[in-house]
Amino acid sequence: MRSWLAVAAIAAVGCAPGSSDESGEPDVAGDGGTDCVDRDGDGAGFGRDCAADDCDDTDPTTTDECGLECDTNPQRRGCPCGGQELRACYHGPDGTSGVGRCTEGTQVCEDGVLGECHEQVLPSEELCDEADNDCNGEVDEGVLSECGTCMPCQDHCAGPGDGCEPFDLEEEAAHLVETPEGYLTLEGSSSSLHVIWPSSSATGQILRVNTLTYDVEAAFYTGPRHVGLAIFSGDSPSRTAVDDLGNVIVANRGFGEMSSITKVSASSDDCPDRNQNGSIETSGGWSDVLPFDSHDGWEDECILWHTVVGDGEDAIARAVAIHGIAELDAAPVERGWVGMYGEQRFLQFDTETGELTGVEAPTPGLSPYGAAVDREGFLWFTAMTSAVGRVDTTDPEDSLVTFMLPQGDGAMRVIVDENDAPWISGNDLFRFDRDRDVFEAVGLVPGPSSTTGMMGGLASDGRGSIWVGTYTDDELVYRVSNDDDLEWHTIPTPGTATFGMAADFEGQAWTFGYNDGTATVIDVETEQTQRVLADCGGAACLSAPYVRGDITGLQRRNALDPNGRWGRAWGGCTEGDTDWQRIVVDADTPAGSSIVVVARTGDDVADLSALPWLPVGTVPEDGTELDLAAALARAGQESGRYLEVEITLRSDDRRTAPVLRGLHVQWSCPGSVD
């Protein structure tokens, strides 16, 4: 992690000048020293240099009117009075006496008439002096600098706004992505995903289904072989991973032929016009599937790339997972891993181009069957045995570790939940205990029609439940509480003997019937079910949907850190002490998200990293204009020459994410506002 210093121009905001005597009474300007107190500016007042006496110096329309209109102005000089007593007087507007600097004076009744009101303080022009000069109950209103002080304000800013230094993910940043506008948001949350990608393995296709309407919006061949002579032949697409934009990467197992991986766009808006004819040729529905004739040739322009993987016909791509990585001195990039079952290794690929990077992860003794990447970048995989493998993606060639399940064989499916815990489905359901480095069994009981005793698909809804399918045996799914109790129950799925399992961003669990090609959608709140994908051209929409992997993008997002961080350091005044004032945050923080701001300051930029962070505020709870000076004062911390700020974007509910549009850091240098 590094810190950068940015230098911003001075942004000075003027305060209106003014002068006053000790009573707050303005003087009349003259060629030299004058002896005339004239509060209302009519030239008349008190002193030898005044043009005339003024018996009501709060009214510029009156001058030599002493003793007149006493019924309405009984305190006016020259009005009748009784006795010789000293009395209070105040000639200012009603409601201003005793407010701010305004105070009453005193006057004497002398020879039956009132004398001058002495030492009263009347409202005057507001000055930048931390006092309420105009006696309206507000201090320094309209005359403060942008920093909120009476000193010149300077400003550093970050973001895509005019005059600001753009955010730079090559700086001190983690788990963030840049939006097309140049804003920052959490990794895995740059779009709202309303798509699910079930594979139709027997037809060599993958379908794009809308999770709001359940409509099949498009269908794509995933390779050139389409349909083989048997179910486990042809391209046989199965394992999937979905990126932040909803695009899918599907692994074609290719039994008896070469395996491959294919990426398909979630939106025609993001598809390239490869033939440069001004339109995008792509599928428009279930029956509209464009030709895919060879590994090098296909017509659908929403198929972004296709890559052959493995060294031979029996390599069998049976696992795929994607994750972001931070490269030194570069913005984060996304990489994928495809597990070659017949070759006992993973191959790394560039998710943007589909090209193999040449990086491999050997898995001797373990044939990859399913895979998921956790928050720290460890690749977890199953191998249809009682052993579960783990590879460090930062050291893939020599980091294989194995963990044994507590009972039985047949670890099939793997996910990483929102708590960063790996789960395995097989002959039971297992959760990894990171404190003890062991998998613990949940104790699911096979359904009444089970012939294998195996569990099928596996998904976390990100809301506290794990969902498990059967192995095509029973019309039910298991729901398990993701807590210490691990309580579970079953939910009937009439018409769908469950196999594959998924969860979407709408709060729905999906399960797929391998034998009948339909799906059942379950509302995670009410547990109401609805059978879908049952009528495409008069038949089920899918054929042998061997659904394995993340088909919505939610499993990937669950595994990501719900917090993203960005930081930068700035320098303050080049001469004199820096007075750090406030931090202004320009952001969207929808319900379920927040932004936390911390800072640290010191006189040597090299020492900042050793200093503790001081809390400044949370958006939206504390507003968007955060009082940095007050935060430093609470901590007993003096302002230093340099300031480092760290911003944490948080998804408190793991479904919504804040967006940071810009940031202003404001400070003052010695001097006063002109």
C-alpha positions as CSV (number, residue, x, y, z in Angstrom):
1,M,0.0,0.0,0.0
2,R,1.2,3.5,-0.8
3,S,0.2,7.1,-0.1
4,W,0.3,9.9,-2.6
5,L,0.5,13.6,-2.0
6,A,-1.8,15.9,-4.0
7,V,-1.4,19.7,-4.1
8,A,-4.5,21.7,-4.6
9,A,-4.9,25.4,-5.4
10,I,-6.0,27.9,-2.7
11,A,-9.7,28.6,-2.8
12,A,-10.2,31.8,-0.8
13,V,-13.6,33.0,0.1
14,G,-14.0,36.7,1.2
15,C,-15.5,38.0,4.3
16,A,-17.0,41.5,4.4
17,P,-14.6,44.0,6.1
18,G,-15.8,46.2,8.9
19,S,-14.6,48.1,12.0
20,S,-16.2,49.0,15.3
21,D,-15.4,50.7,18.5
22,E,-15.7,48.9,21.8
23,S,-19.5,49.4,21.8
24,G,-19.9,48.0,18.3
25,E,-20.9,51.4,17.0
26,P,-19.7,52.2,13.4
27,D,-17.7,55.4,12.8
28,V,-18.3,57.9,10.1
29,A,-15.4,58.0,7.6
30,G,-13.5,61.3,7.4
31,D,-10.3,62.8,6.0
32,G,-8.6,62.0,9.3
33,G,-9.6,61.3,12.8
34,T,-13.2,62.3,13.4
35,D,-15.3,62.9,16.5
36,C,-18.7,61.7,15.3
37,V,-20.6,58.6,16.3
38,D,-23.2,58.1,13.5
39,R,-25.0,54.8,13.8
40,D,-27.6,55.3,11.0
41,G,-25.3,57.0,8.5
42,D,-27.3,60.2,8.0
43,G,-24.3,62.5,9.0
44,A,-25.9,63.4,12.3
45,G,-24.9,62.0,15.5
46,F,-22.9,62.7,18.7
47,G,-19.6,64.6,18.5
48,R,-18.1,67.9,17.4
49,D,-17.5,66.7,13.9
50,C,-21.1,65.6,13.2
51,A,-23.2,67.7,10.8
52,A,-26.0,67.9,13.4
53,D,-27.2,66.3,16.5
54,D,-29.2,63.2,16.1
55,C,-31.9,62.4,18.6
56,D,-32.7,59.0,17.1
57,D,-29.5,57.5,15.7
58,T,-31.3,54.3,14.6
59,D,-33.5,56.2,12.1
60,P,-31.7,58.0,9.2
61,T,-34.8,60.1,8.5
62,T,-34.5,61.9,11.9
63,T,-31.8,64.4,12.9
64,D,-32.6,67.4,15.1
65,E,-35.8,66.0,16.5
66,C,-35.0,65.8,20.1
67,G,-38.1,65.6,22.2
68,L,-40.5,64.9,19.3
69,E,-42.8,61.9,18.8
70,C,-42.2,60.8,22.4
71,D,-45.4,58.8,22.5
72,T,-43.9,56.3,20.0
73,N,-40.3,56.8,21.1
74,P,-40.4,57.4,24.8
75,Q,-36.6,56.7,25.2
76,R,-35.6,59.4,22.6
77,R,-33.2,62.0,23.8
78,G,-35.1,65.1,25.0
79,C,-38.3,63.4,25.8
80,P,-39.9,64.2,29.2
81,C,-39.1,62.2,32.2
82,G,-39.5,62.4,35.9
83,G,-36.9,62.3,38.7
84,Q,-33.1,62.1,38.4
85,E,-32.8,58.3,38.2
86,L,-30.5,56.3,36.0
87,R,-32.5,54.0,33.7
88,A,-31.9,51.3,31.0
89,C,-32.2,52.2,27.4
90,Y,-32.0,50.4,24.1
91,H,-32.6,51.9,20.6
92,G,-32.1,48.7,18.5
93,P,-34.8,46.6,16.8
94,D,-37.2,44.7,19.0
95,G,-36.0,41.3,20.0
96,T,-32.3,42.0,19.5
97,S,-31.4,43.3,23.0
98,G,-29.5,40.5,24.9
99,V,-28.9,38.6,21.6
100,G,-25.3,38.2,20.5
101,R,-23.2,41.3,21.2
102,C,-26.3,43.6,21.6
103,T,-26.8,45.0,25.1
104,E,-28.8,47.7,26.8
105,G,-27.2,51.0,27.8
106,T,-28.1,53.6,30.4
107,Q,-29.5,57.2,30.3
108,V,-30.2,59.8,32.9
109,C,-33.3,61.9,33.4
110,E,-31.9,65.4,33.8
111,D,-34.0,68.5,34.3
112,G,-37.1,66.6,33.3
113,V,-35.8,65.4,30.0
114,L,-33.9,62.3,28.9
115,G,-30.2,62.4,28.1
116,E,-28.2,60.4,25.7
117,C,-28.3,56.5,25.9
118,H,-24.7,55.5,26.8
119,E,-22.9,52.2,26.2
120,Q,-25.7,50.4,24.4
121,V,-24.4,48.0,21.7
122,L,-26.7,47.9,18.7
123,P,-26.7,45.4,15.7
124,S,-24.0,46.0,13.2
125,E,-22.7,44.3,10.0
126,E,-21.8,40.7,10.5
127,L,-18.0,40.2,10.7
128,C,-15.9,37.0,10.6
129,D,-15.0,37.2,14.3
130,E,-16.8,34.2,15.9
131,A,-19.4,36.6,17.3
132,D,-23.0,37.5,16.5
133,N,-22.6,41.1,15.3
134,D,-26.0,41.6,13.8
135,C,-27.7,40.0,16.8
136,N,-29.9,37.6,14.9
137,G,-28.9,34.5,16.9
138,E,-26.4,33.3,14.3
139,V,-22.6,33.6,14.4
140,D,-20.6,34.6,11.4
141,E,-23.4,33.6,9.0
142,G,-22.6,34.4,5.4
143,V,-19.0,35.5,6.0
144,L,-17.3,32.2,6.8
145,S,-14.9,30.6,4.3
146,E,-15.8,27.3,2.7
147,C,-14.0,25.6,5.6
148,G,-16.4,27.1,8.0
149,T,-13.8,29.3,9.7
150,C,-12.5,32.9,9.5
151,M,-9.3,31.7,7.9
152,P,-8.7,31.3,4.1
153,C,-9.9,27.9,3.0
154,Q,-8.0,25.5,0.8
155,D,-9.3,22.3,-0.8
156,H,-8.0,19.0,-2.1
157,C,-10.5,16.9,-4.0
158,A,-10.6,13.4,-5.5
159,G,-13.0,12.0,-8.1
160,P,-14.0,12.7,-11.7
161,G,-15.3,16.2,-10.9
162,D,-13.9,19.4,-12.5
163,G,-10.5,20.3,-11.1
164,C,-10.2,17.1,-9.0
165,E,-7.7,14.3,-9.2
166,P,-9.4,11.2,-10.4
167,F,-9.7,8.1,-8.2
168,D,-6.9,5.7,-8.9
169,L,-7.3,2.1,-8.1
170,E,-3.5,1.7,-8.4
171,E,-3.3,3.6,-5.2
172,E,-4.3,2.3,-1.8
173,A,-7.5,0.5,-2.7
174,A,-9.0,-2.9,-2.1
175,H,-12.2,-4.7,-3.2
176,L,-13.4,-1.7,-5.3
177,V,-14.2,-1.2,-8.9
178,E,-14.6,2.0,-11.0
179,T,-17.9,2.7,-12.7
180,P,-18.0,4.0,-16.2
181,E,-18.4,7.5,-14.8
182,G,-15.3,7.2,-12.8
183,Y,-17.0,6.7,-9.4
184,L,-16.0,4.0,-6.9
185,T,-18.3,1.1,-5.8
186,L,-17.8,-2.3,-4.3
187,E,-16.3,-5.1,-6.2
188,G,-19.1,-7.4,-7.4
189,S,-21.8,-4.7,-7.3
190,S,-21.4,-2.6,-10.4
191,S,-24.7,-3.7,-11.8
192,S,-28.1,-5.1,-10.7
193,L,-28.2,-8.6,-12.0
194,H,-31.6,-10.0,-13.0
195,V,-30.3,-13.0,-14.9
196,I,-29.8,-16.7,-14.4
197,W,-27.9,-19.0,-16.7
198,P,-29.1,-22.7,-16.6
199,S,-27.3,-25.1,-18.9
200,S,-29.2,-27.4,-21.2
201,S,-26.5,-30.0,-21.4
202,A,-28.1,-32.5,-23.8
203,T,-28.6,-29.8,-26.4
204,G,-25.3,-28.1,-25.9
205,Q,-26.9,-24.8,-24.9
206,I,-27.0,-22.3,-22.1
207,L,-30.1,-20.1,-21.6
208,R,-30.3,-16.6,-20.4
209,V,-33.4,-16.3,-18.2
210,N,-34.9,-13.2,-16.6
211,T,-35.2,-13.7,-12.8
212,L,-38.0,-11.2,-12.6
213,T,-40.3,-12.5,-15.4
214,Y,-38.9,-16.1,-15.7
215,D,-38.8,-15.6,-19.5
216,V,-36.1,-17.2,-21.6
217,E,-34.6,-14.1,-23.2
218,A,-31.9,-15.9,-25.3
219,A,-30.3,-19.3,-26.0
220,F,-26.8,-19.9,-27.1
221,Y,-24.8,-22.9,-28.3
222,T,-21.6,-23.0,-26.2
223,G,-19.5,-24.9,-28.7
224,P,-19.6,-26.5,-32.1
225,R,-20.6,-30.0,-31.2
226,H,-24.0,-29.2,-29.8
227,V,-25.6,-32.6,-29.3
228,G,-23.8,-35.9,-29.0
229,L,-24.9,-39.5,-29.3
230,A,-25.5,-39.7,-25.6
231,I,-26.2,-37.4,-22.7
232,F,-22.5,-37.3,-21.7
233,S,-21.3,-36.4,-25.1
234,G,-21.3,-33.4,-27.4
235,D,-20.1,-30.1,-25.8
236,S,-22.1,-31.0,-22.6
237,P,-22.0,-27.5,-21.0
238,S,-22.3,-27.6,-17.2
239,R,-20.0,-25.7,-14.8
240,T,-20.5,-21.9,-14.8
241,A,-19.3,-18.6,-13.3
242,V,-20.9,-15.2,-13.6
243,D,-19.1,-11.9,-13.4
244,D,-20.0,-8.5,-12.0
245,L,-21.9,-7.6,-15.2
246,G,-23.9,-10.8,-15.3
247,N,-21.8,-12.3,-18.1
248,V,-21.4,-16.1,-17.9
249,I,-18.4,-18.3,-18.4
250,V,-19.4,-21.9,-19.0
251,A,-17.2,-24.9,-19.2
252,N,-18.0,-27.5,-21.9
253,R,-17.0,-30.9,-20.6
254,G,-16.6,-32.3,-24.1
255,F,-16.5,-36.0,-23.2
256,G,-14.5,-37.9,-25.8
257,E,-13.5,-34.6,-27.5
258,M,-11.7,-31.4,-26.6
259,S,-13.0,-29.4,-23.7
260,S,-13.6,-25.7,-24.0
261,I,-14.8,-22.6,-22.1
262,T,-17.1,-19.9,-23.5
263,K,-18.1,-16.5,-22.4
264,V,-21.6,-15.0,-23.2
265,S,-22.7,-11.5,-22.6
266,A,-25.7,-10.7,-20.4
267,S,-26.8,-7.8,-22.5
268,S,-26.7,-7.1,-26.3
269,D,-25.7,-3.5,-25.4
270,D,-22.3,-4.9,-24.5
271,C,-21.8,-7.2,-27.5
272,P,-19.3,-6.2,-30.3
273,D,-20.5,-5.7,-33.8
274,R,-17.9,-8.1,-35.3
275,N,-19.2,-7.9,-38.8
276,Q,-19.5,-4.1,-38.7
277,N,-23.0,-4.0,-40.2
278,G,-24.4,-1.6,-37.6
279,S,-26.5,-4.2,-35.7
280,I,-25.9,-7.0,-33.2
281,E,-26.7,-10.5,-34.4
282,T,-27.8,-12.4,-31.4
283,S,-30.5,-14.8,-30.0
284,G,-33.9,-13.3,-29.4
285,G,-35.4,-16.2,-27.4
286,W,-35.5,-19.9,-26.7
287,S,-36.1,-21.0,-30.3
288,D,-33.7,-18.5,-31.9
289,V,-30.3,-20.1,-31.6
290,L,-27.6,-18.9,-34.0
291,P,-25.1,-21.4,-35.6
292,F,-21.8,-22.3,-33.9
293,D,-19.9,-24.2,-36.5
294,S,-16.4,-24.5,-35.3
295,H,-14.1,-23.6,-32.4
296,D,-13.1,-20.6,-34.5
297,G,-16.5,-19.6,-35.9
298,W,-19.9,-18.7,-34.5
299,E,-22.5,-16.2,-35.6
300,D,-24.0,-14.9,-32.3
301,E,-22.2,-11.7,-31.5
302,C,-23.0,-11.9,-27.8
303,I,-20.7,-14.9,-27.6
304,L,-17.7,-12.9,-26.5
305,W,-15.0,-15.6,-26.8
306,H,-14.5,-19.4,-27.0
307,T,-11.3,-21.2,-25.9
308,V,-10.2,-24.8,-26.2
309,V,-8.6,-26.1,-23.0
310,G,-6.7,-29.2,-22.0
311,D,-4.1,-31.3,-23.8
312,G,-6.3,-34.1,-25.1
313,E,-9.8,-35.4,-25.6
314,D,-10.2,-36.7,-22.1
315,A,-9.2,-33.6,-20.2
316,I,-12.8,-32.9,-19.2
317,A,-13.4,-29.3,-17.9
318,R,-15.4,-29.9,-14.8
319,A,-14.8,-26.9,-12.6
320,V,-14.7,-23.1,-13.2
321,A,-14.3,-20.1,-10.9
322,I,-13.4,-16.5,-11.3
323,H,-12.0,-13.9,-8.9
324,G,-10.3,-10.5,-8.9
325,I,-6.6,-10.0,-8.2
326,A,-4.5,-7.0,-7.4
327,E,-1.4,-6.8,-9.5
328,L,1.6,-4.7,-8.3
329,D,1.4,-1.1,-9.7
330,A,-1.8,-1.9,-11.7
331,A,-5.5,-1.8,-11.4
332,P,-7.3,-5.0,-10.2
333,V,-7.9,-7.6,-12.9
334,E,-10.1,-10.6,-13.1
335,R,-8.8,-14.1,-13.6
336,G,-10.5,-17.4,-14.0
337,W,-9.6,-21.0,-13.3
338,V,-10.8,-24.1,-15.2
339,G,-10.3,-27.4,-13.6
340,M,-9.3,-30.3,-15.9
341,Y,-10.7,-33.4,-14.3
342,G,-8.7,-35.9,-16.5
343,E,-5.4,-34.0,-16.1
344,Q,-5.6,-33.2,-12.4
345,R,-4.8,-29.5,-12.7
346,F,-6.3,-26.0,-13.0
347,L,-5.5,-23.7,-15.9
348,Q,-5.7,-19.9,-15.3
349,F,-7.3,-17.7,-18.0
350,D,-8.0,-14.0,-18.6
351,T,-11.7,-13.5,-18.2
352,E,-11.7,-10.5,-20.6
353,T,-10.1,-12.3,-23.5
354,G,-10.4,-16.0,-22.7
355,E,-6.7,-16.5,-23.3
356,L,-4.8,-18.9,-21.1
357,T,-2.2,-17.1,-19.1
358,G,0.2,-20.1,-18.8
359,V,-0.2,-20.3,-15.0
360,E,-1.3,-23.7,-13.7
361,A,-2.2,-25.2,-10.4
362,P,-1.3,-29.0,-10.3
363,T,-3.6,-31.1,-8.1
364,P,-1.9,-34.5,-8.1
365,G,-4.2,-37.2,-6.8
366,L,-7.3,-35.0,-7.0
367,S,-9.4,-34.5,-10.1
368,P,-11.2,-31.1,-10.0
369,Y,-15.0,-31.5,-10.0
370,G,-16.2,-28.1,-8.6
371,A,-14.5,-24.9,-7.5
372,A,-15.0,-21.6,-5.7
373,V,-12.6,-18.8,-4.6
374,D,-12.8,-17.4,-1.1
375,R,-12.2,-13.8,0.1
376,E,-8.4,-14.3,0.6
377,G,-7.9,-15.8,-2.9
378,F,-7.8,-19.4,-2.0
379,L,-9.3,-21.8,-4.6
380,W,-11.3,-24.6,-3.0
381,F,-12.3,-27.6,-5.1
382,T,-13.9,-31.0,-4.8
383,A,-12.8,-34.2,-6.5
384,M,-15.6,-36.7,-6.0
385,T,-13.7,-38.2,-3.0
386,S,-13.6,-37.6,0.7
387,A,-10.7,-35.1,0.1
388,V,-11.3,-31.4,-0.5
389,G,-8.4,-29.4,-2.1
390,R,-7.3,-25.9,-1.6
391,V,-4.8,-23.9,-3.7
392,D,-3.4,-20.4,-3.0
393,T,-3.9,-18.5,-6.3
394,T,-0.9,-16.3,-5.5
395,D,1.3,-19.4,-5.4
396,P,-0.7,-21.9,-7.5
397,E,2.2,-24.2,-8.5
398,D,3.2,-25.3,-5.0
399,S,0.4,-24.6,-2.5
400,L,-2.0,-27.6,-2.7
401,V,-3.5,-28.5,0.7
402,T,-6.1,-31.2,1.3
403,F,-8.8,-31.5,4.0
404,M,-10.7,-34.6,4.7
405,L,-14.4,-34.8,5.2
406,P,-15.5,-36.4,8.5
407,Q,-17.4,-39.2,6.8
408,G,-17.9,-40.9,3.5
409,D,-16.8,-40.1,0.0
410,G,-18.2,-38.0,-2.8
411,A,-17.6,-34.4,-2.3
412,M,-19.5,-32.9,-5.2
413,R,-20.3,-29.2,-5.0
414,V,-18.5,-26.3,-3.3
415,I,-19.4,-22.7,-2.5
416,V,-18.1,-20.0,-0.2
417,D,-20.8,-18.2,1.8
418,E,-21.2,-14.6,2.9
419,N,-19.1,-15.3,6.0
420,D,-16.2,-16.6,3.9
421,A,-16.9,-20.2,5.0
422,P,-16.6,-23.0,2.4
423,W,-19.4,-25.5,2.1
424,I,-19.4,-28.9,0.5
425,S,-22.3,-31.1,-0.6
426,G,-21.9,-34.8,-1.1
427,N,-23.2,-37.6,0.9
428,D,-24.1,-34.9,3.5
429,L,-23.6,-31.2,3.8
430,F,-20.4,-29.9,5.3
431,R,-19.2,-26.5,6.6
432,F,-15.6,-25.6,7.1
433,D,-14.6,-24.4,10.5
434,R,-11.8,-21.9,10.0
435,D,-10.8,-21.9,13.7
436,R,-10.2,-25.6,13.7
437,D,-9.4,-26.2,10.0
438,V,-11.9,-29.0,9.7
439,F,-15.2,-29.7,7.9
440,E,-18.2,-30.4,10.1
441,A,-21.2,-32.4,9.0
442,V,-24.7,-30.9,9.1
443,G,-26.5,-34.3,9.3
444,L,-29.0,-34.0,6.4
445,V,-31.1,-37.1,5.9
446,P,-31.5,-38.4,2.3
447,G,-35.1,-38.1,0.9
448,P,-37.4,-41.1,0.8
449,S,-36.7,-41.9,-2.8
450,S,-32.9,-41.5,-2.6
451,T,-31.0,-44.3,-4.2
452,T,-27.5,-42.8,-3.8
453,G,-27.7,-41.0,-0.4
454,M,-26.1,-38.1,-2.2
455,M,-27.0,-34.4,-2.0
456,G,-27.0,-32.3,-5.2
457,G,-26.8,-28.6,-5.9
458,L,-25.7,-26.1,-3.3
459,A,-26.2,-22.3,-2.9
460,S,-26.2,-19.6,-0.3
461,D,-28.9,-16.9,-0.5
462,G,-26.7,-14.4,1.3
463,R,-29.5,-13.9,3.8
464,G,-28.7,-16.6,6.3
465,S,-29.7,-19.8,4.6
466,I,-28.0,-22.6,2.6
467,W,-30.0,-24.4,0.0
468,V,-29.3,-28.0,-1.1
469,G,-30.9,-30.1,-3.8
470,T,-31.3,-33.8,-4.0
471,Y,-29.5,-36.0,-6.5
472,T,-32.5,-36.2,-8.9
473,D,-34.3,-38.4,-6.5
474,D,-36.9,-36.4,-4.6
475,E,-39.2,-33.4,-5.2
476,L,-37.8,-31.4,-2.3
477,V,-34.9,-29.1,-1.3
478,Y,-33.2,-28.7,2.0
479,R,-33.0,-25.3,3.8
480,V,-30.2,-25.0,6.4
481,S,-29.7,-22.1,8.8
482,N,-26.3,-20.6,8.4
483,D,-25.6,-20.1,12.1
484,D,-24.3,-22.1,15.0
485,D,-27.4,-24.3,15.2
486,L,-27.4,-25.5,11.6
487,E,-31.1,-26.3,11.8
488,W,-32.7,-27.6,8.6
489,H,-36.0,-28.5,7.1
490,T,-37.3,-29.6,3.7
491,I,-39.5,-27.7,1.2
492,P,-41.6,-29.7,-1.3
493,T,-41.0,-28.8,-5.0
494,P,-44.0,-30.5,-6.8
495,G,-43.1,-31.5,-10.3
496,T,-39.4,-31.0,-10.0
497,A,-37.1,-33.8,-8.8
498,T,-34.3,-31.5,-7.7
499,F,-30.7,-31.5,-8.8
500,G,-29.0,-28.2,-9.5
501,M,-29.4,-25.3,-7.0
502,A,-29.0,-21.5,-7.3
503,A,-30.0,-18.3,-5.5
504,D,-30.6,-14.9,-7.2
505,F,-30.6,-11.3,-6.3
506,E,-34.4,-11.1,-6.0
507,G,-34.6,-13.2,-2.9
508,Q,-35.4,-16.5,-4.7
509,A,-33.9,-19.9,-4.6
510,W,-34.0,-22.0,-7.8
511,T,-33.7,-25.7,-8.2
512,F,-33.6,-27.6,-11.5
513,G,-34.9,-31.0,-12.5
514,Y,-32.3,-32.9,-14.4
515,N,-34.8,-35.5,-15.6
516,D,-37.7,-33.3,-16.7
517,G,-35.9,-30.1,-17.7
518,T,-38.0,-27.7,-15.6
519,A,-37.2,-25.5,-12.6
520,T,-38.9,-24.5,-9.4
521,V,-38.5,-21.0,-7.9
522,I,-38.8,-20.6,-4.1
523,D,-39.5,-17.3,-2.3
524,V,-36.9,-17.3,0.5
525,E,-39.2,-15.2,2.7
526,T,-42.5,-17.1,2.3
527,E,-41.2,-20.5,1.0
528,Q,-43.9,-20.4,-1.7
529,T,-42.9,-22.3,-4.8
530,Q,-43.6,-21.8,-8.5
531,R,-42.7,-24.2,-11.3
532,V,-41.2,-22.5,-14.3
533,L,-39.4,-23.2,-17.6
534,A,-42.0,-25.9,-18.3
535,D,-43.3,-24.6,-21.6
536,C,-41.0,-23.7,-24.4
537,G,-42.6,-24.8,-27.7
538,G,-44.9,-27.1,-25.9
539,A,-42.1,-28.9,-23.9
540,A,-39.7,-28.2,-21.1
541,C,-37.2,-25.5,-21.8
542,L,-34.2,-27.4,-20.7
543,S,-32.8,-30.8,-21.6
544,A,-30.7,-32.6,-18.9
545,P,-29.8,-29.4,-17.1
546,Y,-26.6,-30.4,-15.4
547,V,-26.5,-27.2,-13.4
548,R,-23.2,-26.9,-11.4
549,G,-21.5,-23.7,-10.4
550,D,-22.6,-20.1,-9.9
551,I,-25.3,-19.3,-12.5
552,T,-26.5,-15.9,-11.1
553,G,-23.3,-14.2,-9.8
554,L,-24.6,-14.2,-6.2
555,Q,-22.3,-17.0,-5.1
556,R,-19.3,-14.9,-6.3
557,R,-20.6,-11.8,-4.6
558,N,-21.2,-13.7,-1.4
559,A,-17.6,-14.7,-1.3
560,L,-16.4,-11.1,-1.7
561,D,-15.4,-8.8,1.1
562,P,-18.5,-6.6,1.8
563,N,-16.2,-3.7,2.5
564,G,-14.0,-1.8,0.0
565,R,-11.4,0.7,0.9
566,W,-9.7,3.6,-0.8
567,G,-7.2,6.0,0.6
568,R,-5.0,9.0,-0.2
569,A,-2.6,11.3,1.6
570,W,-2.4,15.1,1.1
571,G,0.0,17.9,2.2
572,G,-1.3,21.0,3.9
573,C,0.3,24.4,4.5
574,T,3.9,25.0,3.3
575,E,4.4,27.7,5.9
576,G,2.9,27.8,9.4
577,D,0.6,25.3,11.0
578,T,-2.1,23.5,9.0
579,D,-5.6,23.6,10.4
580,W,-7.4,20.6,9.0
581,Q,-11.1,21.5,9.0
582,R,-13.5,19.1,7.4
583,I,-14.1,16.3,4.9
584,V,-17.0,16.5,2.4
585,V,-18.3,13.3,0.9
586,D,-20.3,13.2,-2.3
587,A,-21.9,9.7,-2.4
588,D,-25.0,7.6,-2.8
589,T,-25.7,5.5,0.2
590,P,-28.9,3.5,-0.3
591,A,-30.5,1.8,2.6
592,G,-28.3,-1.1,3.7
593,S,-25.1,0.6,2.8
594,S,-22.8,3.2,4.4
595,I,-19.4,4.9,4.0
596,V,-17.0,5.2,7.0
597,V,-14.3,7.9,7.0
598,V,-11.2,7.8,9.2
599,A,-8.0,9.9,9.1
600,R,-4.6,10.4,10.6
601,T,-2.3,13.4,10.6
602,G,1.4,14.0,11.2
603,D,4.3,16.2,10.3
604,D,6.2,13.5,8.4
605,V,4.4,11.7,5.6
606,A,6.7,8.7,6.1
607,D,5.4,8.3,9.6
608,L,1.7,8.3,8.8
609,S,1.4,4.5,8.4
610,A,2.5,4.0,12.0
611,L,-0.2,6.3,13.4
612,P,-3.6,5.1,14.6
613,W,-6.7,5.9,12.5
614,L,-9.1,8.4,14.1
615,P,-12.8,8.1,13.3
616,V,-14.2,11.1,11.5
617,G,-17.8,10.1,10.7
618,T,-20.2,7.7,8.9
619,V,-22.3,8.6,5.9
620,P,-25.3,8.9,6.0
621,E,-25.6,8.8,9.8
622,D,-23.4,11.8,10.4
623,G,-24.3,13.7,7.2
624,T,-22.0,14.3,4.3
625,E,-20.0,17.3,5.7
626,L,-17.8,15.7,8.4
627,D,-16.1,17.9,11.0
628,L,-12.5,16.8,10.8
629,A,-11.4,19.5,13.3
630,A,-13.8,18.3,15.9
631,A,-12.7,14.7,15.4
632,L,-9.1,15.7,15.9
633,A,-10.0,17.7,19.0
634,R,-12.0,14.7,20.5
635,A,-8.9,12.5,20.1
636,G,-6.6,15.2,21.5
637,Q,-4.7,15.2,18.3
638,E,-3.1,18.3,16.8
639,S,-3.2,18.9,13.1
640,G,0.0,17.9,11.3
641,R,1.5,19.0,8.0
642,Y,0.1,15.9,6.3
643,L,-3.2,14.1,6.4
644,E,-4.1,10.6,5.2
645,V,-7.8,9.7,4.7
646,E,-9.2,6.2,4.3
647,I,-12.8,5.7,3.0
648,T,-14.5,2.4,3.6
649,L,-17.5,1.5,1.4
650,R,-19.8,-1.0,3.3
651,S,-22.6,-3.2,2.1
652,D,-24.3,-3.8,5.5
653,D,-26.9,-6.1,3.9
654,R,-24.6,-7.6,1.2
655,R,-27.2,-6.7,-1.4
656,T,-26.8,-3.0,-1.8
657,A,-23.7,-1.0,-2.3
658,P,-22.7,2.7,-1.9
659,V,-21.2,4.7,-4.7
660,L,-18.5,7.3,-3.9
661,R,-18.6,10.1,-6.5
662,G,-16.1,12.5,-5.0
663,L,-14.3,13.7,-1.9
664,H,-13.2,17.1,-0.7
665,V,-10.6,17.6,2.1
666,Q,-10.5,21.2,3.4
667,W,-8.0,23.0,5.5
668,S,-6.8,26.5,6.5
669,C,-3.4,28.2,6.8
670,P,-2.4,31.1,9.1
671,G,-4.1,34.4,8.2
672,S,-7.6,35.8,8.1
673,V,-10.2,35.9,5.4
674,D,-9.8,39.1,3.4
